[in-house]
Amino acid sequence: MEVSISDWAFYNCIRLTEVSIPSSITSIGEGVFHSCTGLNKITIPDNITSIGNLAFFNCSKLSQITIPNKVTSIGEYVFYNCENLSEIIIPESITSIGEGAFYNCIGLTEITIPEGITSIEEGTFNKCENLAKITLPEGVTSIGNLAFDCCYSLTEINIPESVTSIGENSFAFCTKLEEIIIPKSVKSIGLDAFYNCSFLERVYLMSEDPAKLGDNVFYSCSSLSDIYVPSLSVDTYKKEDKWSDYAHLIKAGIYKLTVENGSGSGYYLPGKTVTIKAKKENNENEHFISWTIVSGEGVVLADENAKETTFTMPNNDVTITANFEIHDYEDGKCSICGYEDENYIPPKDQNKNDSSINNETNNKTQTALSSVNTSDENNVVYYVIALIISIISIGSLCIYKNKKGC
């Protein structure tokens, strides 16, 4: 049975400093501890399954909280203006975080978002001034408007390859952000997305096709000197609407790797360690022997004879081919790579068969001859007949051998 703390139950109880919620409670309603500005400690039991919107809104002295594993969502503005919140554990059970959930949580310095989250909503971490690092999981598809606006200390953020849109002002005023890599999955970047990122020097755009760009995306990015794009797409970006405003900054800096007869193809930044693996589809009759660098300078393979190997991506496009050769079978097993043919059938011992046939024929001939009494003139005819039979048998054996290629 669900037992809930009613909405707004302790609203504005400014002298409330500590709360231990009994284990019989299964949900915390909307705004339950809203503006409990003296609350500095709260214990939430493991059987809580939901926390309502605004639940801890403006609990400015709350410094630490653990969300139980049964909770699946963090509502809108739940920890809004919790200025002293420096530690929060978000369990893997969480699949959604609402708008403004951590707005102005200036005590947060680092946070990891669980795997089940698919979107960062509007203003989720807005004005988290001391947030220096955040890890977004693969599976996040959108970063909402103002999501990381005014995160002045943010120096590092990974944008997963699942993200397709970056909202308006999403990283505005992230003044310590020096570089950002935008994956090829991103199709749109909103208005003022990186507005006033004054330390931003480098932007890497991994897609061959320019994303749809809003106005003033890099406005007031006074340190921005390089926008790197795939080597074959420089002219495309320079001519594209709104990207053309940054034509003087756009240059080749992301290079294409083509792996023939293997995996690892794609665009890479110079200096990145790349792993390639030889693979030829529907090819059981051949085995890998070595790699050949078809084009590209500065490529040094860790092991050119290994089926899987690595190298450091240079400042140019690269094409590499995996070489294969036909198996050298001995008794159904390749003497070079050890591959075994499941359909191999051992050949019959032909010499043994021919010998058996020959012995059988000779035995029959000897039997026939031994049964003839040559001293008896009446049996001469039989002797001649036996001799003819023997000759015919030997002739038949020779014909058999010729047909077998003996």
Buried (B, 14 or more C-beta within 10 A) or exposed (E): EEEBBEBBBBBEBEEBEEBEBEEEBBBBBBBBBBBBBBBBEBEBBEBBBBBBBBBBBBBBBBBBBBBBBBBBBBBBBBBBBBBBBBEBEBBEBBBBBBBBBBBBBBBBEEBEBBEBBEBBBBBBBBBBBBBBBBEBBEBBBBBBBBBBBBBBBBBBBBBBBBBBBBBBBBBBBBBBBEBBBBBBBBBBBBBBBBBBBBBBBBBBBBBBEBBBBBEBBBBBBEEBEEBBBBBBBBEBBBEBEBBBBBBEBBBBBBBBBBBBBBEBBBBBBBEEEBEBBBBBEEEEBBBBBBBEBEEBEEBEBEEBEBBBBBBBBBBBBBBBBBBBEEBEBEEBBBEEBEBEBEEEEEEEEEEEEBEEBBEEBBEBBEEBBEEBEEEEEEBEEBBEEBBEBBEEBEEEBEEEBEEEEE
